[in-house]
Amino acid sequence: MEQVEQALVVGGGIAGCAAAIALAQAGARVTMLEQQREWKFQSSGIFIYHNGLEALDRLGVLPQIMAGGFAIADGRNIYLDERGAPITETRYPSRRPEIAPIVGIRRAELHRILAGRLGALGVDIRLGTTAVRIDQDAAAGQVAVVLSDGSAGRHDLVVGAEGIRSAIRRLVAGPLEPAYTGLGVWRSVHPRPRDLTAKIMMMGRGKRLGIMPISHDQLYLFGTLPEPAGQWYERADWPALMQARFAEFEGPARPFVRALSDAGAEVLYTAVEEVAAPLPWHRGRVVMIGDAAHASTPFMGQGGAMALEDAVLLAHGLSRGPDVETALRAFGQARQPLCQFVQEASRRVGEAGAQEDAAAIAARGETMRRTAQRQVDDFYARMDALRGPWPPARGA
């Protein structure tokens, strides 16, 4: 990558790790900053659909992801009501037979695998460090950066991948703050019964509760419902609060909801926020990716996949563009329509799941029985059309 010999990636989450890997694979010398002094990640799970898995394949880690997570080879997703009565089933697609339609994995395991790839590529990882000053030097075609440890350097590219509260977003897009959606998401991790091998979504009154295997011995419970704006809950209270919120769910969810009262229950709560940064997503040689630019609601499960795609396609565009700023402009223009489509689709699904009126819930179930598979197929076909063709796989 002649145009980018030295790159700085700010943020060590999914987007940052993926960007550092993709840029290093393309030949850049990469430094990655992470403000945590110890690399700690949420104990909950994540599910990655085939488009995210294709990106992980291009980052050289797909075999480890498949081994460390739980693949649903037939893409089966079962919809039930809160009593456990069936509504319908759908199947997620995969464009390549060797890539599963969906894989569940612990977030910590995903990051462990990405960190291993970073190490193999020789990426300079600096924990407990962030950028405190960024100055563009247009004449030299570089960015001067001062770090929180007092050191300074010059880089051909700076990637802002610090998530939804990105400081680099303020540099690029001004004072754009995350918008609260009115919904909260509750997550927990449990032992997996051997016969639970599909993704399950349970549709309640104003609530959704999902179950997803994330390894050979664990699964991930995730529930969404309206929560008051600005509400703060003590971490010690999270298990009891999650149990109370989803107490009416029966069927396959029942033993896991009951287990939330056990000592040592792993529970995580987050308020659901969105960011939809306008174009451009870059300023000079500074660009933002992932949640920094387009944080989405979780209802389509595409937040991590969009970050992974960003990283792969950013590095590919830089390797082909006539110059860095032209490549960054083209990247934003190509990605923004797709990310906006995903955000809007996810928001609609979240709103449908928050229905509380009995007649509306009955109508929702009937609509799902008639159209759910077509909606899944149309969503992924539209994503493929907006993304365009993937760059060649590594080694192709």
C-alpha positions in Angstrom: 0.0 0.0 0.0 2.3 2.8 -1.3 -0.1 5.6 -0.4 -0.3 4.5 3.3 3.0 3.4 4.7 2.2 4.4 8.3 -1.3 4.1 9.7 -2.7 4.9 13.1 -5.9 3.2 14.3 -7.6 4.7 17.3 -9.8 2.2 19.2 -9.3 -1.5 19.9 -12.8 -2.9 19.5 -14.1 -4.9 16.6 -13.8 -2.0 14.1 -10.3 -1.0 15.2 -8.9 -4.5 15.3 -10.4 -5.3 11.9 -9.0 -2.0 10.4 -5.6 -2.6 11.8 -5.5 -6.2 10.4 -6.8 -5.1 7.0 -4.3 -2.3 6.7 -1.4 -4.4 7.9 -2.3 -7.1 5.4 -2.2 -4.5 2.7 1.4 -3.6 3.6 1.0 -0.6 6.0 2.9 -0.3 9.3 0.1 0.0 11.8 -0.1 1.4 15.3 -3.3 0.7 17.2 -4.3 2.6 20.3 -6.7 1.3 23.0 -7.6 3.5 26.0 -8.2 0.4 28.3 -5.0 -0.4 30.3 -6.0 -4.0 30.2 -7.8 -5.4 27.2 -11.2 -6.4 28.7 -14.3 -7.1 26.7 -18.0 -7.6 27.4 -18.8 -11.1 28.6 -21.8 -11.3 26.4 -22.2 -12.9 23.0 -22.5 -11.7 19.4 -23.9 -13.3 16.3 -22.3 -12.8 13.0 -24.1 -13.3 9.7 -22.6 -14.5 6.5 -21.5 -11.0 5.3 -19.5 -10.5 8.5 -18.1 -13.9 8.2 -16.9 -13.1 4.6 -15.1 -10.1 6.1 -13.5 -12.3 8.7 -12.4 -14.7 6.0 -10.6 -11.8 4.3 -9.0 -10.9 7.6 -7.5 -14.4 7.9 -9.3 -15.5 11.0 -12.4 -17.4 9.8 -11.2 -20.9 10.8 -10.5 -19.7 14.3 -14.0 -18.0 14.5 -15.7 -21.2 13.3 -13.8 -23.2 15.9 -14.3 -20.8 18.8 -18.0 -20.1 18.1 -21.1 -22.0 17.2 -22.2 -22.3 13.6 -25.8 -22.8 12.6 -25.1 -24.6 9.3 -28.7 -24.4 8.1 -29.2 -20.8 9.2 -32.4 -21.8 11.1 -34.2 -19.1 13.1 -37.3 -20.1 15.1 -39.9 -17.5 16.1 -42.1 -18.2 19.1 -44.4 -16.1 21.3 -43.6 -15.5 25.0 -45.4 -18.7 26.0 -43.2 -20.8 23.6 -45.9 -21.3 21.0 -44.5 -21.3 17.4 -45.1 -18.4 15.1 -42.8 -19.2 12.1 -39.3 -20.2 11.0 -36.8 -18.5 8.7 -33.5 -19.5 7.2 -30.6 -17.0 6.9 -28.7 -17.2 3.6 -25.0 -17.7 2.8 -23.5 -16.8 -0.5 -20.7 -19.4 -0.2 -21.3 -23.0 0.9 -18.1 -23.2 3.0 -19.3 -20.2 5.1 -22.1 -20.7 7.6 -25.1 -18.4 7.4 -24.7 -17.4 11.1 -22.1 -18.0 13.9 -22.6 -17.1 17.5 -19.5 -16.4 19.6 -18.5 -14.8 22.9 -17.3 -11.2 22.3 -14.2 -11.9 24.4 -13.3 -14.9 22.2 -13.8 -12.9 19.0 -11.4 -10.2 20.3 -8.9 -12.9 21.4 -8.8 -14.2 17.9 -8.5 -10.7 16.4 -5.7 -9.9 18.8 -3.8 -13.0 17.8 -4.0 -12.0 14.2 -2.8 -8.5 15.1 0.2 -10.0 16.8 1.0 -12.3 13.9 1.0 -9.2 11.6 3.3 -7.2 13.9 0.8 -4.4 14.7 2.1 -2.1 17.4 -0.7 -2.2 20.1 -0.5 0.5 22.7 -2.9 -0.1 25.7 -3.9 2.7 28.0 -3.2 5.2 25.3 -5.2 7.5 23.1 -4.8 10.5 20.8 -5.0 13.9 22.5 -4.1 16.1 19.5 -4.5 15.6 15.8 -3.2 18.1 13.2 -3.5 17.7 9.5 -0.4 18.6 7.4 -1.8 18.9 4.0 1.4 20.0 2.4 3.2 16.9 3.6 0.2 14.6 3.1 0.4 13.5 6.7 -1.3 13.7 10.1 0.6 14.8 13.2 -0.7 13.1 16.3 0.2 13.6 19.9 -0.6 10.7 22.2 -1.7 10.6 25.9 1.7 9.1 26.9 3.4 12.2 25.6 4.8 10.7 22.4 4.1 12.1 19.0 4.2 10.8 15.4 3.3 11.4 11.8 1.0 9.1 9.9 -0.3 8.8 6.4 -3.7 7.8 7.7 -5.7 8.0 11.0 -8.7 5.7 11.4 -11.2 6.7 14.1 -12.7 3.4 15.4 -13.4 4.2 19.1 -17.1 3.4 19.0 -20.2 5.4 19.6 -18.6 8.0 21.8 -15.8 8.7 19.3 -13.7 11.8 19.8 -12.5 11.6 16.2 -16.1 11.9 15.1 -16.1 15.4 16.6 -13.0 16.3 14.5 -14.6 15.0 11.3 -18.4 15.7 11.8 -18.6 18.3 14.5 -20.7 18.0 17.7 -22.8 15.0 16.7 -23.9 13.0 19.7 -25.6 9.6 19.9 -29.4 9.6 19.9 -31.2 7.4 22.5 -33.8 5.1 20.9 -36.0 4.6 23.9 -35.0 0.9 24.2 -32.6 -1.0 26.4 -30.9 -4.4 25.7 -30.3 -7.0 28.4 -27.8 -9.8 27.8 -26.8 -12.9 29.8 -24.7 -16.0 29.2 -25.7 -19.6 30.2 -24.7 -23.2 29.8 -26.1 -24.6 26.5 -28.3 -27.7 26.5 -27.0 -30.1 23.8 -30.3 -30.0 21.9 -30.4 -26.2 21.5 -28.8 -25.8 18.1 -30.8 -23.0 16.4 -31.3 -19.3 16.9 -34.6 -18.6 18.7 -36.5 -15.3 18.8 -39.4 -15.0 21.2 -41.9 -12.1 20.6 -43.7 -10.8 23.6 -45.9 -7.9 24.5 -43.6 -4.9 23.9 -40.5 -7.2 24.3 -38.3 -9.5 22.4 -36.1 -12.2 23.9 -33.6 -14.2 21.9 -31.5 -17.3 22.5 -28.3 -18.0 20.5 -25.7 -20.7 20.9 -22.2 -19.1 21.2 -20.0 -22.1 21.8 -20.3 -25.8 22.2 -21.1 -25.3 25.9 -22.6 -21.8 26.2 -25.5 -19.7 24.8 -26.4 -16.1 24.9 -29.8 -14.6 26.0 -30.6 -11.1 24.7 -33.8 -9.2 25.4 -35.0 -5.7 24.3 -37.8 -3.5 25.7 -38.5 0.2 26.2 -36.5 1.8 29.0 -36.7 5.4 30.4 -34.3 7.9 29.0 -31.3 8.6 31.3 -32.1 5.7 33.6 -29.1 4.3 35.4 -29.1 0.9 37.1 -26.6 -0.5 39.6 -24.6 -3.3 38.0 -25.3 -5.6 41.1 -29.0 -5.2 40.3 -28.8 -6.2 36.7 -29.6 -10.0 37.1 -32.7 -9.3 39.2 -33.8 -6.5 36.9 -33.4 -8.7 33.8 -35.3 -11.5 35.5 -38.2 -9.3 36.4 -38.4 -7.8 32.9 -38.7 -11.1 31.2 -40.4 -13.1 33.9 -43.4 -14.0 31.7 -41.4 -15.8 29.0 -41.9 -19.5 29.1 -40.9 -22.3 26.7 -37.2 -22.6 26.0 -36.4 -19.3 27.7 -37.8 -20.3 31.1 -34.8 -22.1 32.6 -32.4 -19.3 31.6 -34.7 -16.6 33.0 -34.9 -18.5 36.3 -31.1 -19.0 36.4 -30.7 -15.2 36.5 -31.2 -15.4 40.2 -28.2 -17.7 40.6 -25.1 -16.5 42.2 -22.5 -15.3 39.6 -25.1 -14.8 36.8 -23.4 -13.0 33.9 -25.7 -10.0 32.9 -25.0 -6.9 30.9 -27.3 -3.9 30.3 -26.9 -1.2 27.7 -29.1 1.6 26.5 -29.6 1.4 22.7 -28.3 4.5 20.9 -27.8 5.4 17.3 -25.3 7.5 15.3 -25.9 8.4 11.7 -23.0 10.7 10.7 -23.5 12.7 7.5 -21.0 12.5 4.7 -18.1 13.0 4.4 -16.9 10.4 6.9 -13.3 11.8 6.5 -11.5 15.1 6.9 -8.2 15.1 5.1 -6.5 11.9 6.0 -8.6 11.2 9.1 -11.5 8.8 8.6 -14.1 7.3 10.9 -15.6 3.8 10.6 -17.9 1.4 12.5 -20.0 2.8 15.4 -18.2 6.1 15.3 -19.9 6.7 11.9 -23.0 4.6 11.9 -24.0 2.9 15.2 -27.2 0.9 14.7 -29.8 -0.6 16.9 -29.2 -4.4 17.5 -32.3 -5.8 15.9 -30.8 -6.9 12.7 -27.6 -8.1 14.3 -25.5 -6.2 11.9 -23.5 -3.7 14.0 -20.3 -5.9 14.2 -20.6 -7.1 10.6 -20.9 -3.5 9.3 -17.7 -2.6 11.2 -15.9 -5.7 9.8 -17.0 -4.8 6.3 -15.9 -1.2 6.8 -12.4 -2.3 7.6 -12.0 -4.7 4.7 -13.4 -2.3 2.1 -11.5 0.7 3.5 -8.2 -1.1 3.0 -9.2 -2.4 -0.4 -10.2 1.1 -1.5 -7.0 2.6 -0.3 -5.0 0.1 -2.2 -6.8 1.0 -5.5 -7.5 4.7 -5.1 -5.5 7.3 -7.0 -4.8 9.1 -3.7 -5.8 8.8 0.0 -8.4 11.5 0.2 -10.1 10.4 -3.0 -10.2 6.8 -1.7 -11.6 8.0 1.6 -14.3 10.0 -0.1 -15.2 7.0 -2.3 -15.3 4.8 0.8 -17.8 7.0 2.6 -20.0 7.5 -0.5 -20.1 3.7 -1.0 -20.7 2.7 2.6 -23.2 5.3 3.7 -26.2 4.1 1.7 -25.8 0.6 2.9 -25.3 1.5 6.5 -28.3 3.8 6.4 -30.4 1.0 4.9 -29.3 -1.4 7.7 -30.1 1.3 10.4 -33.6 1.9 9.0 -34.4 -1.8 8.6 -33.1 -2.5 12.1 -35.2 0.4 13.6 -38.4 -0.9 11.9 -37.8 -4.4 13.3 -37.3 -2.9 16.8 -40.5 -0.9 16.6 -42.4 -4.0 15.5 -41.0 -5.9 18.5 -42.1 -3.1 20.8 -45.8 -3.5 19.9 -48.0 -3.8 23.0 -51.5 -3.7 21.6 -53.1 -7.2 21.4 -54.6 -6.6 18.0 -51.3 -5.3 16.6 -49.4 -8.3 18.1 -51.9 -10.7 16.5 -51.5 -8.9 13.1 -47.7 -9.0 13.5 -47.7 -12.8 14.0 -49.9 -13.3 10.9 -47.7 -11.0 8.8 -44.6 -12.9 10.0 -46.1 -16.2 9.0 -46.8 -14.9 5.5 -43.7 -12.7 4.8 -40.9 -13.4 7.2 -38.7 -15.5 4.9 -39.3 -13.1 2.0 -38.3 -10.2 4.2 -35.1 -12.0 5.2 -34.2 -12.8 1.6 -35.0 -9.2 0.4 -32.9 -7.7 3.2 -29.7 -9.6 2.3 -30.3 -9.2 -1.4 -30.6 -5.5 -0.9 -27.4 -5.4 1.2 -25.5 -7.3 -1.5 -26.7 -4.9 -4.1 -25.7 -1.8 -2.1 -22.3 -3.2 -1.1 -21.4 -4.4 -4.6 -18.9 -7.2 -5.2 -16.5 -8.2 -2.5 -12.8 -7.7 -3.2 -10.9 -10.9 -4.0 -10.3 -13.3 -1.1 -6.8 -13.4 0.4 -4.5 -15.4 -1.7 -6.9 -15.4 -4.7 
